[in-house]
Each structure stands twice: as C-alpha cells, then as structure tokens.
Amino acid sequence: MAVGCIGSHVPKEIHLFDSATVVRSTEYKILGKGKGQDSAFYLLGMFPVTKAPNVELAMSQILEKYPTGKTLINIKIQREDKAYFPLGLVTVVNVTADVVGQPEETETPGTKGTK
C-alpha cells in the first residue's frame, strides 16, 4: 500500500504595477523578461516553518539575471497556495517583469583618444 501526500494548487491575488521605481525618462531599453520566486512552508497550514514569502527577494532575483538592468516595469505579482494534505501548505510568490536599462551609448568614430 502506497502512502503519499495529496496536493492541490490554488492561484490567488494577482497584482499589476507599472514600475518598481519612478521612471523619469522614456529613453530606456527593455533588456529582457524575467521571473523570480520565493516561498514559505506552513506545517499543518498554520505553523510557519520558514519565513514568509518575500516579494522584494523575488524581484531582486530578476535583476540579478541582467547586471546592466536598472529597474523593473510591467510587474505582475501572483501569490499561490499549494496544499499538501496532511503535511501542510506552501505559499509561493511569483513575480514576472520586464527589466530595463539605459540604451547602450555608441562611440562616434574618431573621438577616441582625442584631447
């Protein structure tokens, strides 16, 4: 006889934001789209075993993938609860966003090395 956990997946709360910081210029380049995630485990669905999921940590995971990225735009934050009966509950925070940075400056020929 096999004994295992029964799991379910319940998406909850979706939040949308224009940007993580104030973007004062329209001259930026989208470097790419990224995803970040953080989670927490609650024993029997009530007792926290790990720290609560951190949205800022998930956002920083996205920026780590793009070293020249300055901020995030088009941010989508989704919280999901995954129940594993009878053990507990895992709460997951998923963040997807576009990473933006300054457009690359091209060097004009003939200006390098002049005083």
C-alpha positions in Angstrom: 0.0 0.0 0.0 1.4 3.4 -1.0 1.1 6.4 1.2 1.6 9.9 -0.1 0.6 13.5 0.0 -2.4 14.8 -1.8 -1.6 18.2 -3.4 -3.7 21.0 -4.8 -2.8 24.3 -6.5 -4.8 27.4 -5.8 -3.7 30.7 -7.6 -4.7 33.8 -5.6 -4.1 37.5 -5.6 -2.7 39.0 -8.8 -1.2 42.5 -8.6 0.0 44.5 -11.6 2.3 47.5 -11.3 3.8 49.8 -14.0 7.3 50.0 -12.5 9.3 49.2 -9.4 10.7 52.7 -9.2 9.8 56.1 -10.8 11.0 56.1 -14.4 11.6 59.7 -15.3 12.8 59.1 -18.9 11.3 57.5 -21.9 14.7 56.7 -23.2 15.3 53.2 -21.8 15.8 49.8 -23.4 14.0 46.7 -22.4 16.7 44.2 -21.7 14.5 41.2 -21.3 11.7 39.5 -19.4 12.5 37.7 -16.1 10.8 35.6 -13.4 11.5 35.4 -9.7 10.0 33.3 -6.9 10.0 32.9 -3.2 8.1 30.5 -1.0 7.2 29.6 2.6 6.1 26.4 4.3 3.4 26.2 6.9 3.2 22.9 8.9 -0.5 21.8 9.1 -1.3 25.0 7.2 -0.9 27.1 10.4 2.6 27.0 11.9 5.4 28.8 9.8 8.5 26.7 9.3 10.2 29.2 7.1 10.0 33.0 6.7 7.0 34.5 4.8 7.5 34.8 1.1 9.3 38.0 0.2 8.3 39.9 -3.0 11.5 42.0 -2.9 13.6 38.9 -2.9 11.7 37.6 -6.0 12.2 41.0 -7.7 15.9 41.0 -6.9 16.3 37.5 -8.5 15.0 39.0 -11.8 17.5 41.9 -11.7 20.4 39.5 -10.9 20.0 37.9 -14.3 20.5 41.3 -16.0 23.6 43.0 -14.5 23.1 46.2 -16.5 19.4 46.4 -15.6 18.3 49.4 -13.6 14.6 48.7 -12.7 11.6 46.6 -13.5 8.5 47.6 -15.5 5.2 45.8 -16.3 5.4 43.9 -13.0 3.0 41.0 -12.3 2.9 39.6 -8.8 0.9 36.4 -8.1 0.5 34.5 -4.9 -0.3 30.8 -5.0 -1.2 28.4 -2.2 -0.2 24.7 -2.7 -1.8 22.4 -0.2 -0.1 19.1 0.6 -2.5 17.2 2.7 -1.9 16.2 5.5 1.6 17.8 5.9 1.0 21.5 5.3 0.8 24.4 3.0 3.3 26.1 0.7 2.7 29.7 -0.2 4.6 30.8 -3.3 5.0 34.4 -4.7 5.8 34.6 -8.4 7.0 37.8 -10.0 7.3 38.4 -13.7 8.6 41.7 -15.1 10.5 43.4 -17.9 14.0 44.6 -17.0 15.0 48.0 -18.3 18.3 49.8 -18.5 20.0 52.7 -20.3 20.3 52.3 -24.1 23.9 51.5 -25.0 25.9 54.5 -26.0 27.8 54.0 -29.2 31.1 55.6 -29.6 31.5 58.0 -32.5 34.4 57.2 -34.7 37.4 59.4 -34.5 36.6 60.7 -30.9 38.5 58.0 -29.1 41.8 59.2 -27.7 41.4 62.9 -28.6 42.0 65.6 -26.1 
